Amino acid sequence: MLLGAGSDSEDVTQEAFVKAYRKLSRYRGESSFRSWLLAIVANETRNLHRSRGRRDGLVLRAAAADPTSEIAEDGAVGAVLAGERRETLVGALRQLPVRDREVIVCRYFLDLTEEETVAALGWPRGTVKSRTSRALAKLRGLLDREEVRHG
């Protein structure tokens, strides 16, 4: 998703569409419907990140309280490391210009095909191809710098 919902993206998308349906009467047309809907998706993704953060914190506290428990094993460490990688990716995505972020989100977070991305963004196919390539290069550069900074 927009901010990295990862494997939970289908749940986030479904919840966002349900909320959009329920709040359809609140859509005032001040912005495009697409941007209104994407804002709801982004909010749902942020809600997911907050709940994951709380859950990961609980796992770490439980592991610290009882280091011999199964919770303290690799699963907890793996979950925290995956969360850190996700935060790094989301941070790098936020640094991209909006149009670069949009194409990355469509292609890799929403897992849209090239044709679906063309339709969703209303851009020519060539623009989607070139912007995807440039956006990925920028994202790689940002992630490389982040890796160097944190070792």
Chimera marker file (.cmm) of the C-alpha trace (Angstrom):
<marker_set name="trace">
<marker id="1" x="0.000" y="0.000" z="0.000" r="1" g="1" b="0" radius="0.5"/>
<marker id="2" x="0.870" y="3.626" z="0.012" r="1" g="1" b="0" radius="0.5"/>
<marker id="3" x="2.806" y="3.441" z="3.246" r="1" g="1" b="0" radius="0.5"/>
<marker id="4" x="3.822" y="-0.174" z="3.212" r="1" g="1" b="0" radius="0.5"/>
<marker id="5" x="1.019" y="-2.393" z="4.397" r="1" g="1" b="0" radius="0.5"/>
<marker id="6" x="2.813" y="-5.339" z="2.833" r="1" g="1" b="0" radius="0.5"/>
<marker id="7" x="1.053" y="-8.658" z="3.263" r="1" g="1" b="0" radius="0.5"/>
<marker id="8" x="-1.891" y="-6.919" z="4.928" r="1" g="1" b="0" radius="0.5"/>
<marker id="9" x="-2.571" y="-4.750" z="1.882" r="1" g="1" b="0" radius="0.5"/>
<marker id="10" x="-5.721" y="-6.640" z="0.902" r="1" g="1" b="0" radius="0.5"/>
<marker id="11" x="-7.183" y="-6.187" z="4.388" r="1" g="1" b="0" radius="0.5"/>
<marker id="12" x="-6.259" y="-2.500" z="4.415" r="1" g="1" b="0" radius="0.5"/>
<marker id="13" x="-7.763" y="-1.983" z="0.966" r="1" g="1" b="0" radius="0.5"/>
<marker id="14" x="-10.966" y="-3.769" z="1.902" r="1" g="1" b="0" radius="0.5"/>
<marker id="15" x="-11.320" y="-1.774" z="5.114" r="1" g="1" b="0" radius="0.5"/>
<marker id="16" x="-10.654" y="1.460" z="3.207" r="1" g="1" b="0" radius="0.5"/>
<marker id="17" x="-13.354" y="0.672" z="0.650" r="1" g="1" b="0" radius="0.5"/>
<marker id="18" x="-15.847" y="-0.184" z="3.384" r="1" g="1" b="0" radius="0.5"/>
<marker id="19" x="-15.090" y="3.119" z="5.148" r="1" g="1" b="0" radius="0.5"/>
<marker id="20" x="-15.298" y="5.025" z="1.850" r="1" g="1" b="0" radius="0.5"/>
<marker id="21" x="-18.693" y="3.471" z="1.144" r="1" g="1" b="0" radius="0.5"/>
<marker id="22" x="-19.964" y="4.380" z="4.595" r="1" g="1" b="0" radius="0.5"/>
<marker id="23" x="-18.649" y="7.955" z="4.273" r="1" g="1" b="0" radius="0.5"/>
<marker id="24" x="-19.588" y="8.499" z="0.637" r="1" g="1" b="0" radius="0.5"/>
<marker id="25" x="-22.062" y="11.199" z="1.649" r="1" g="1" b="0" radius="0.5"/>
<marker id="26" x="-19.141" y="13.178" z="3.118" r="1" g="1" b="0" radius="0.5"/>
<marker id="27" x="-17.354" y="13.401" z="-0.234" r="1" g="1" b="0" radius="0.5"/>
<marker id="28" x="-17.778" y="17.040" z="-1.241" r="1" g="1" b="0" radius="0.5"/>
<marker id="29" x="-15.994" y="16.984" z="-4.598" r="1" g="1" b="0" radius="0.5"/>
<marker id="30" x="-13.357" y="19.525" z="-3.511" r="1" g="1" b="0" radius="0.5"/>
<marker id="31" x="-10.688" y="17.130" z="-4.722" r="1" g="1" b="0" radius="0.5"/>
<marker id="32" x="-10.757" y="14.224" z="-7.121" r="1" g="1" b="0" radius="0.5"/>
<marker id="33" x="-12.552" y="11.119" z="-5.952" r="1" g="1" b="0" radius="0.5"/>
<marker id="34" x="-9.304" y="9.186" z="-6.443" r="1" g="1" b="0" radius="0.5"/>
<marker id="35" x="-7.359" y="11.441" z="-4.091" r="1" g="1" b="0" radius="0.5"/>
<marker id="36" x="-10.172" y="11.284" z="-1.517" r="1" g="1" b="0" radius="0.5"/>
<marker id="37" x="-10.147" y="7.497" z="-1.690" r="1" g="1" b="0" radius="0.5"/>
<marker id="38" x="-6.336" y="7.300" z="-1.550" r="1" g="1" b="0" radius="0.5"/>
<marker id="39" x="-6.401" y="9.483" z="1.574" r="1" g="1" b="0" radius="0.5"/>
<marker id="40" x="-8.679" y="6.925" z="3.233" r="1" g="1" b="0" radius="0.5"/>
<marker id="41" x="-6.320" y="4.112" z="2.157" r="1" g="1" b="0" radius="0.5"/>
<marker id="42" x="-3.352" y="6.052" z="3.557" r="1" g="1" b="0" radius="0.5"/>
<marker id="43" x="-5.158" y="6.570" z="6.874" r="1" g="1" b="0" radius="0.5"/>
<marker id="44" x="-5.984" y="2.880" z="7.107" r="1" g="1" b="0" radius="0.5"/>
<marker id="45" x="-2.341" y="2.042" z="6.405" r="1" g="1" b="0" radius="0.5"/>
<marker id="46" x="-1.199" y="4.416" z="9.160" r="1" g="1" b="0" radius="0.5"/>
<marker id="47" x="-3.677" y="2.759" z="11.519" r="1" g="1" b="0" radius="0.5"/>
<marker id="48" x="-2.134" y="-0.606" z="10.633" r="1" g="1" b="0" radius="0.5"/>
<marker id="49" x="1.386" y="0.712" z="11.349" r="1" g="1" b="0" radius="0.5"/>
<marker id="50" x="0.299" y="2.064" z="14.727" r="1" g="1" b="0" radius="0.5"/>
<marker id="51" x="-1.250" y="-1.271" z="15.716" r="1" g="1" b="0" radius="0.5"/>
<marker id="52" x="1.833" y="-3.166" z="14.483" r="1" g="1" b="0" radius="0.5"/>
<marker id="53" x="4.063" y="-0.860" z="16.517" r="1" g="1" b="0" radius="0.5"/>
<marker id="54" x="2.053" y="-1.551" z="19.642" r="1" g="1" b="0" radius="0.5"/>
<marker id="55" x="2.090" y="-5.296" z="18.947" r="1" g="1" b="0" radius="0.5"/>
<marker id="56" x="5.850" y="-5.359" z="18.283" r="1" g="1" b="0" radius="0.5"/>
<marker id="57" x="6.442" y="-3.406" z="21.485" r="1" g="1" b="0" radius="0.5"/>
<marker id="58" x="4.411" y="-5.954" z="23.429" r="1" g="1" b="0" radius="0.5"/>
<marker id="59" x="6.404" y="-8.811" z="21.892" r="1" g="1" b="0" radius="0.5"/>
<marker id="60" x="9.703" y="-7.180" z="22.852" r="1" g="1" b="0" radius="0.5"/>
<marker id="61" x="8.526" y="-6.470" z="26.404" r="1" g="1" b="0" radius="0.5"/>
<marker id="62" x="7.291" y="-10.064" z="26.781" r="1" g="1" b="0" radius="0.5"/>
<marker id="63" x="10.596" y="-11.395" z="25.476" r="1" g="1" b="0" radius="0.5"/>
<marker id="64" x="12.543" y="-9.186" z="27.868" r="1" g="1" b="0" radius="0.5"/>
<marker id="65" x="10.378" y="-10.267" z="30.810" r="1" g="1" b="0" radius="0.5"/>
<marker id="66" x="10.895" y="-13.980" z="30.112" r="1" g="1" b="0" radius="0.5"/>
<marker id="67" x="13.924" y="-14.597" z="27.868" r="1" g="1" b="0" radius="0.5"/>
<marker id="68" x="13.347" y="-18.359" z="27.973" r="1" g="1" b="0" radius="0.5"/>
<marker id="69" x="9.862" y="-18.148" z="26.491" r="1" g="1" b="0" radius="0.5"/>
<marker id="70" x="9.090" y="-19.083" z="22.909" r="1" g="1" b="0" radius="0.5"/>
<marker id="71" x="8.235" y="-15.432" z="22.281" r="1" g="1" b="0" radius="0.5"/>
<marker id="72" x="11.884" y="-14.539" z="22.766" r="1" g="1" b="0" radius="0.5"/>
<marker id="73" x="12.935" y="-16.834" z="19.937" r="1" g="1" b="0" radius="0.5"/>
<marker id="74" x="13.653" y="-15.866" z="16.356" r="1" g="1" b="0" radius="0.5"/>
<marker id="75" x="10.049" y="-15.033" z="15.511" r="1" g="1" b="0" radius="0.5"/>
<marker id="76" x="10.021" y="-11.971" z="17.740" r="1" g="1" b="0" radius="0.5"/>
<marker id="77" x="13.385" y="-10.799" z="16.495" r="1" g="1" b="0" radius="0.5"/>
<marker id="78" x="12.334" y="-11.403" z="12.897" r="1" g="1" b="0" radius="0.5"/>
<marker id="79" x="9.120" y="-9.439" z="13.380" r="1" g="1" b="0" radius="0.5"/>
<marker id="80" x="10.983" y="-6.479" z="14.823" r="1" g="1" b="0" radius="0.5"/>
<marker id="81" x="13.610" y="-6.548" z="12.067" r="1" g="1" b="0" radius="0.5"/>
<marker id="82" x="10.891" y="-6.756" z="9.414" r="1" g="1" b="0" radius="0.5"/>
<marker id="83" x="9.204" y="-3.783" z="11.052" r="1" g="1" b="0" radius="0.5"/>
<marker id="84" x="12.453" y="-1.810" z="10.967" r="1" g="1" b="0" radius="0.5"/>
<marker id="85" x="12.957" y="-2.623" z="7.290" r="1" g="1" b="0" radius="0.5"/>
<marker id="86" x="9.382" y="-1.588" z="6.595" r="1" g="1" b="0" radius="0.5"/>
<marker id="87" x="9.905" y="1.723" z="8.432" r="1" g="1" b="0" radius="0.5"/>
<marker id="88" x="13.078" y="2.366" z="6.430" r="1" g="1" b="0" radius="0.5"/>
<marker id="89" x="11.241" y="1.705" z="3.174" r="1" g="1" b="0" radius="0.5"/>
<marker id="90" x="8.311" y="3.900" z="4.163" r="1" g="1" b="0" radius="0.5"/>
<marker id="91" x="10.694" y="6.683" z="5.180" r="1" g="1" b="0" radius="0.5"/>
<marker id="92" x="12.455" y="6.490" z="1.823" r="1" g="1" b="0" radius="0.5"/>
<marker id="93" x="9.118" y="6.445" z="-0.029" r="1" g="1" b="0" radius="0.5"/>
<marker id="94" x="8.029" y="9.592" z="1.794" r="1" g="1" b="0" radius="0.5"/>
<marker id="95" x="11.120" y="11.372" z="0.484" r="1" g="1" b="0" radius="0.5"/>
<marker id="96" x="10.188" y="10.712" z="-3.137" r="1" g="1" b="0" radius="0.5"/>
<marker id="97" x="8.250" y="13.294" z="-5.129" r="1" g="1" b="0" radius="0.5"/>
<marker id="98" x="4.512" y="12.598" z="-5.134" r="1" g="1" b="0" radius="0.5"/>
<marker id="99" x="4.333" y="11.357" z="-8.740" r="1" g="1" b="0" radius="0.5"/>
<marker id="100" x="7.245" y="8.959" z="-8.169" r="1" g="1" b="0" radius="0.5"/>
<marker id="101" x="5.613" y="7.681" z="-5.004" r="1" g="1" b="0" radius="0.5"/>
<marker id="102" x="2.288" y="7.197" z="-6.792" r="1" g="1" b="0" radius="0.5"/>
<marker id="103" x="3.768" y="5.005" z="-9.499" r="1" g="1" b="0" radius="0.5"/>
<marker id="104" x="5.755" y="2.916" z="-6.987" r="1" g="1" b="0" radius="0.5"/>
<marker id="105" x="2.655" y="2.456" z="-4.846" r="1" g="1" b="0" radius="0.5"/>
<marker id="106" x="0.524" y="1.395" z="-7.804" r="1" g="1" b="0" radius="0.5"/>
<marker id="107" x="3.052" y="-1.018" z="-9.272" r="1" g="1" b="0" radius="0.5"/>
<marker id="108" x="4.566" y="-2.581" z="-6.159" r="1" g="1" b="0" radius="0.5"/>
<marker id="109" x="2.317" y="-1.938" z="-3.171" r="1" g="1" b="0" radius="0.5"/>
<marker id="110" x="-1.049" y="-2.258" z="-4.852" r="1" g="1" b="0" radius="0.5"/>
<marker id="111" x="0.492" y="-4.815" z="-7.225" r="1" g="1" b="0" radius="0.5"/>
<marker id="112" x="-1.199" y="-3.262" z="-10.250" r="1" g="1" b="0" radius="0.5"/>
<marker id="113" x="-0.166" y="-4.287" z="-13.739" r="1" g="1" b="0" radius="0.5"/>
<marker id="114" x="1.283" y="-1.691" z="-16.053" r="1" g="1" b="0" radius="0.5"/>
<marker id="115" x="-2.099" y="-1.345" z="-17.783" r="1" g="1" b="0" radius="0.5"/>
<marker id="116" x="-3.906" y="-0.956" z="-14.464" r="1" g="1" b="0" radius="0.5"/>
<marker id="117" x="-1.386" y="1.687" z="-13.400" r="1" g="1" b="0" radius="0.5"/>
<marker id="118" x="-1.943" y="3.566" z="-16.668" r="1" g="1" b="0" radius="0.5"/>
<marker id="119" x="-5.686" y="3.543" z="-15.987" r="1" g="1" b="0" radius="0.5"/>
<marker id="120" x="-5.376" y="4.407" z="-12.292" r="1" g="1" b="0" radius="0.5"/>
<marker id="121" x="-3.038" y="7.348" z="-12.798" r="1" g="1" b="0" radius="0.5"/>
<marker id="122" x="-4.332" y="8.501" z="-16.163" r="1" g="1" b="0" radius="0.5"/>
<marker id="123" x="-0.814" y="8.698" z="-17.579" r="1" g="1" b="0" radius="0.5"/>
<marker id="124" x="0.438" y="7.449" z="-20.952" r="1" g="1" b="0" radius="0.5"/>
<marker id="125" x="2.066" y="4.008" z="-20.907" r="1" g="1" b="0" radius="0.5"/>
<marker id="126" x="5.495" y="5.491" z="-21.719" r="1" g="1" b="0" radius="0.5"/>
<marker id="127" x="5.241" y="7.858" z="-18.759" r="1" g="1" b="0" radius="0.5"/>
<marker id="128" x="4.383" y="4.991" z="-16.428" r="1" g="1" b="0" radius="0.5"/>
<marker id="129" x="7.359" y="2.971" z="-17.710" r="1" g="1" b="0" radius="0.5"/>
<marker id="130" x="9.878" y="5.806" z="-17.501" r="1" g="1" b="0" radius="0.5"/>
<marker id="131" x="8.650" y="7.172" z="-14.190" r="1" g="1" b="0" radius="0.5"/>
<marker id="132" x="8.683" y="3.670" z="-12.665" r="1" g="1" b="0" radius="0.5"/>
<marker id="133" x="12.284" y="3.201" z="-13.732" r="1" g="1" b="0" radius="0.5"/>
<marker id="134" x="13.398" y="6.611" z="-12.456" r="1" g="1" b="0" radius="0.5"/>
<marker id="135" x="11.425" y="6.285" z="-9.214" r="1" g="1" b="0" radius="0.5"/>
<marker id="136" x="12.959" y="2.882" z="-8.471" r="1" g="1" b="0" radius="0.5"/>
<marker id="137" x="16.437" y="4.301" z="-9.079" r="1" g="1" b="0" radius="0.5"/>
<marker id="138" x="15.733" y="7.191" z="-6.683" r="1" g="1" b="0" radius="0.5"/>
<marker id="139" x="14.311" y="4.799" z="-4.091" r="1" g="1" b="0" radius="0.5"/>
<marker id="140" x="17.364" y="2.521" z="-4.357" r="1" g="1" b="0" radius="0.5"/>
<marker id="141" x="19.612" y="5.541" z="-3.845" r="1" g="1" b="0" radius="0.5"/>
<marker id="142" x="17.694" y="6.627" z="-0.757" r="1" g="1" b="0" radius="0.5"/>
<marker id="143" x="17.759" y="3.108" z="0.682" r="1" g="1" b="0" radius="0.5"/>
<marker id="144" x="21.502" y="2.771" z="-0.018" r="1" g="1" b="0" radius="0.5"/>
<marker id="145" x="22.156" y="6.046" z="1.841" r="1" g="1" b="0" radius="0.5"/>
<marker id="146" x="19.991" y="4.859" z="4.744" r="1" g="1" b="0" radius="0.5"/>
<marker id="147" x="21.897" y="1.565" z="4.897" r="1" g="1" b="0" radius="0.5"/>
<marker id="148" x="25.244" y="3.393" z="4.964" r="1" g="1" b="0" radius="0.5"/>
<marker id="149" x="23.967" y="5.717" z="7.706" r="1" g="1" b="0" radius="0.5"/>
<marker id="150" x="22.775" y="2.849" z="9.930" r="1" g="1" b="0" radius="0.5"/>
<marker id="151" x="25.417" y="0.304" z="8.985" r="1" g="1" b="0" radius="0.5"/>
<link id1="1" id2="2" r="1" g="1" b="0" radius="0.2"/>
<link id1="2" id2="3" r="1" g="1" b="0" radius="0.2"/>
<link id1="3" id2="4" r="1" g="1" b="0" radius="0.2"/>
<link id1="4" id2="5" r="1" g="1" b="0" radius="0.2"/>
<link id1="5" id2="6" r="1" g="1" b="0" radius="0.2"/>
<link id1="6" id2="7" r="1" g="1" b="0" radius="0.2"/>
<link id1="7" id2="8" r="1" g="1" b="0" radius="0.2"/>
<link id1="8" id2="9" r="1" g="1" b="0" radius="0.2"/>
<link id1="9" id2="10" r="1" g="1" b="0" radius="0.2"/>
<link id1="10" id2="11" r="1" g="1" b="0" radius="0.2"/>
<link id1="11" id2="12" r="1" g="1" b="0" radius="0.2"/>
<link id1="12" id2="13" r="1" g="1" b="0" radius="0.2"/>
<link id1="13" id2="14" r="1" g="1" b="0" radius="0.2"/>
<link id1="14" id2="15" r="1" g="1" b="0" radius="0.2"/>
<link id1="15" id2="16" r="1" g="1" b="0" radius="0.2"/>
<link id1="16" id2="17" r="1" g="1" b="0" radius="0.2"/>
<link id1="17" id2="18" r="1" g="1" b="0" radius="0.2"/>
<link id1="18" id2="19" r="1" g="1" b="0" radius="0.2"/>
<link id1="19" id2="20" r="1" g="1" b="0" radius="0.2"/>
<link id1="20" id2="21" r="1" g="1" b="0" radius="0.2"/>
<link id1="21" id2="22" r="1" g="1" b="0" radius="0.2"/>
<link id1="22" id2="23" r="1" g="1" b="0" radius="0.2"/>
<link id1="23" id2="24" r="1" g="1" b="0" radius="0.2"/>
<link id1="24" id2="25" r="1" g="1" b="0" radius="0.2"/>
<link id1="25" id2="26" r="1" g="1" b="0" radius="0.2"/>
<link id1="26" id2="27" r="1" g="1" b="0" radius="0.2"/>
<link id1="27" id2="28" r="1" g="1" b="0" radius="0.2"/>
<link id1="28" id2="29" r="1" g="1" b="0" radius="0.2"/>
<link id1="29" id2="30" r="1" g="1" b="0" radius="0.2"/>
<link id1="30" id2="31" r="1" g="1" b="0" radius="0.2"/>
<link id1="31" id2="32" r="1" g="1" b="0" radius="0.2"/>
<link id1="32" id2="33" r="1" g="1" b="0" radius="0.2"/>
<link id1="33" id2="34" r="1" g="1" b="0" radius="0.2"/>
<link id1="34" id2="35" r="1" g="1" b="0" radius="0.2"/>
<link id1="35" id2="36" r="1" g="1" b="0" radius="0.2"/>
<link id1="36" id2="37" r="1" g="1" b="0" radius="0.2"/>
<link id1="37" id2="38" r="1" g="1" b="0" radius="0.2"/>
<link id1="38" id2="39" r="1" g="1" b="0" radius="0.2"/>
<link id1="39" id2="40" r="1" g="1" b="0" radius="0.2"/>
<link id1="40" id2="41" r="1" g="1" b="0" radius="0.2"/>
<link id1="41" id2="42" r="1" g="1" b="0" radius="0.2"/>
<link id1="42" id2="43" r="1" g="1" b="0" radius="0.2"/>
<link id1="43" id2="44" r="1" g="1" b="0" radius="0.2"/>
<link id1="44" id2="45" r="1" g="1" b="0" radius="0.2"/>
<link id1="45" id2="46" r="1" g="1" b="0" radius="0.2"/>
<link id1="46" id2="47" r="1" g="1" b="0" radius="0.2"/>
<link id1="47" id2="48" r="1" g="1" b="0" radius="0.2"/>
<link id1="48" id2="49" r="1" g="1" b="0" radius="0.2"/>
<link id1="49" id2="50" r="1" g="1" b="0" radius="0.2"/>
<link id1="50" id2="51" r="1" g="1" b="0" radius="0.2"/>
<link id1="51" id2="52" r="1" g="1" b="0" radius="0.2"/>
<link id1="52" id2="53" r="1" g="1" b="0" radius="0.2"/>
<link id1="53" id2="54" r="1" g="1" b="0" radius="0.2"/>
<link id1="54" id2="55" r="1" g="1" b="0" radius="0.2"/>
<link id1="55" id2="56" r="1" g="1" b="0" radius="0.2"/>
<link id1="56" id2="57" r="1" g="1" b="0" radius="0.2"/>
<link id1="57" id2="58" r="1" g="1" b="0" radius="0.2"/>
<link id1="58" id2="59" r="1" g="1" b="0" radius="0.2"/>
<link id1="59" id2="60" r="1" g="1" b="0" radius="0.2"/>
<link id1="60" id2="61" r="1" g="1" b="0" radius="0.2"/>
<link id1="61" id2="62" r="1" g="1" b="0" radius="0.2"/>
<link id1="62" id2="63" r="1" g="1" b="0" radius="0.2"/>
<link id1="63" id2="64" r="1" g="1" b="0" radius="0.2"/>
<link id1="64" id2="65" r="1" g="1" b="0" radius="0.2"/>
<link id1="65" id2="66" r="1" g="1" b="0" radius="0.2"/>
<link id1="66" id2="67" r="1" g="1" b="0" radius="0.2"/>
<link id1="67" id2="68" r="1" g="1" b="0" radius="0.2"/>
<link id1="68" id2="69" r="1" g="1" b="0" radius="0.2"/>
<link id1="69" id2="70" r="1" g="1" b="0" radius="0.2"/>
<link id1="70" id2="71" r="1" g="1" b="0" radius="0.2"/>
<link id1="71" id2="72" r="1" g="1" b="0" radius="0.2"/>
<link id1="72" id2="73" r="1" g="1" b="0" radius="0.2"/>
<link id1="73" id2="74" r="1" g="1" b="0" radius="0.2"/>
<link id1="74" id2="75" r="1" g="1" b="0" radius="0.2"/>
<link id1="75" id2="76" r="1" g="1" b="0" radius="0.2"/>
<link id1="76" id2="77" r="1" g="1" b="0" radius="0.2"/>
<link id1="77" id2="78" r="1" g="1" b="0" radius="0.2"/>
<link id1="78" id2="79" r="1" g="1" b="0" radius="0.2"/>
<link id1="79" id2="80" r="1" g="1" b="0" radius="0.2"/>
<link id1="80" id2="81" r="1" g="1" b="0" radius="0.2"/>
<link id1="81" id2="82" r="1" g="1" b="0" radius="0.2"/>
<link id1="82" id2="83" r="1" g="1" b="0" radius="0.2"/>
<link id1="83" id2="84" r="1" g="1" b="0" radius="0.2"/>
<link id1="84" id2="85" r="1" g="1" b="0" radius="0.2"/>
<link id1="85" id2="86" r="1" g="1" b="0" radius="0.2"/>
<link id1="86" id2="87" r="1" g="1" b="0" radius="0.2"/>
<link id1="87" id2="88" r="1" g="1" b="0" radius="0.2"/>
<link id1="88" id2="89" r="1" g="1" b="0" radius="0.2"/>
<link id1="89" id2="90" r="1" g="1" b="0" radius="0.2"/>
<link id1="90" id2="91" r="1" g="1" b="0" radius="0.2"/>
<link id1="91" id2="92" r="1" g="1" b="0" radius="0.2"/>
<link id1="92" id2="93" r="1" g="1" b="0" radius="0.2"/>
<link id1="93" id2="94" r="1" g="1" b="0" radius="0.2"/>
<link id1="94" id2="95" r="1" g="1" b="0" radius="0.2"/>
<link id1="95" id2="96" r="1" g="1" b="0" radius="0.2"/>
<link id1="96" id2="97" r="1" g="1" b="0" radius="0.2"/>
<link id1="97" id2="98" r="1" g="1" b="0" radius="0.2"/>
<link id1="98" id2="99" r="1" g="1" b="0" radius="0.2"/>
<link id1="99" id2="100" r="1" g="1" b="0" radius="0.2"/>
<link id1="100" id2="101" r="1" g="1" b="0" radius="0.2"/>
<link id1="101" id2="102" r="1" g="1" b="0" radius="0.2"/>
<link id1="102" id2="103" r="1" g="1" b="0" radius="0.2"/>
<link id1="103" id2="104" r="1" g="1" b="0" radius="0.2"/>
<link id1="104" id2="105" r="1" g="1" b="0" radius="0.2"/>
<link id1="105" id2="106" r="1" g="1" b="0" radius="0.2"/>
<link id1="106" id2="107" r="1" g="1" b="0" radius="0.2"/>
<link id1="107" id2="108" r="1" g="1" b="0" radius="0.2"/>
<link id1="108" id2="109" r="1" g="1" b="0" radius="0.2"/>
<link id1="109" id2="110" r="1" g="1" b="0" radius="0.2"/>
<link id1="110" id2="111" r="1" g="1" b="0" radius="0.2"/>
<link id1="111" id2="112" r="1" g="1" b="0" radius="0.2"/>
<link id1="112" id2="113" r="1" g="1" b="0" radius="0.2"/>
<link id1="113" id2="114" r="1" g="1" b="0" radius="0.2"/>
<link id1="114" id2="115" r="1" g="1" b="0" radius="0.2"/>
<link id1="115" id2="116" r="1" g="1" b="0" radius="0.2"/>
<link id1="116" id2="117" r="1" g="1" b="0" radius="0.2"/>
<link id1="117" id2="118" r="1" g="1" b="0" radius="0.2"/>
<link id1="118" id2="119" r="1" g="1" b="0" radius="0.2"/>
<link id1="119" id2="120" r="1" g="1" b="0" radius="0.2"/>
<link id1="120" id2="121" r="1" g="1" b="0" radius="0.2"/>
<link id1="121" id2="122" r="1" g="1" b="0" radius="0.2"/>
<link id1="122" id2="123" r="1" g="1" b="0" radius="0.2"/>
<link id1="123" id2="124" r="1" g="1" b="0" radius="0.2"/>
<link id1="124" id2="125" r="1" g="1" b="0" radius="0.2"/>
<link id1="125" id2="126" r="1" g="1" b="0" radius="0.2"/>
<link id1="126" id2="127" r="1" g="1" b="0" radius="0.2"/>
<link id1="127" id2="128" r="1" g="1" b="0" radius="0.2"/>
<link id1="128" id2="129" r="1" g="1" b="0" radius="0.2"/>
<link id1="129" id2="130" r="1" g="1" b="0" radius="0.2"/>
<link id1="130" id2="131" r="1" g="1" b="0" radius="0.2"/>
<link id1="131" id2="132" r="1" g="1" b="0" radius="0.2"/>
<link id1="132" id2="133" r="1" g="1" b="0" radius="0.2"/>
<link id1="133" id2="134" r="1" g="1" b="0" radius="0.2"/>
<link id1="134" id2="135" r="1" g="1" b="0" radius="0.2"/>
<link id1="135" id2="136" r="1" g="1" b="0" radius="0.2"/>
<link id1="136" id2="137" r="1" g="1" b="0" radius="0.2"/>
<link id1="137" id2="138" r="1" g="1" b="0" radius="0.2"/>
<link id1="138" id2="139" r="1" g="1" b="0" radius="0.2"/>
<link id1="139" id2="140" r="1" g="1" b="0" radius="0.2"/>
<link id1="140" id2="141" r="1" g="1" b="0" radius="0.2"/>
<link id1="141" id2="142" r="1" g="1" b="0" radius="0.2"/>
<link id1="142" id2="143" r="1" g="1" b="0" radius="0.2"/>
<link id1="143" id2="144" r="1" g="1" b="0" radius="0.2"/>
<link id1="144" id2="145" r="1" g="1" b="0" radius="0.2"/>
<link id1="145" id2="146" r="1" g="1" b="0" radius="0.2"/>
<link id1="146" id2="147" r="1" g="1" b="0" radius="0.2"/>
<link id1="147" id2="148" r="1" g="1" b="0" radius="0.2"/>
<link id1="148" id2="149" r="1" g="1" b="0" radius="0.2"/>
<link id1="149" id2="150" r="1" g="1" b="0" radius="0.2"/>
<link id1="150" id2="151" r="1" g="1" b="0" radius="0.2"/>
</marker_set>
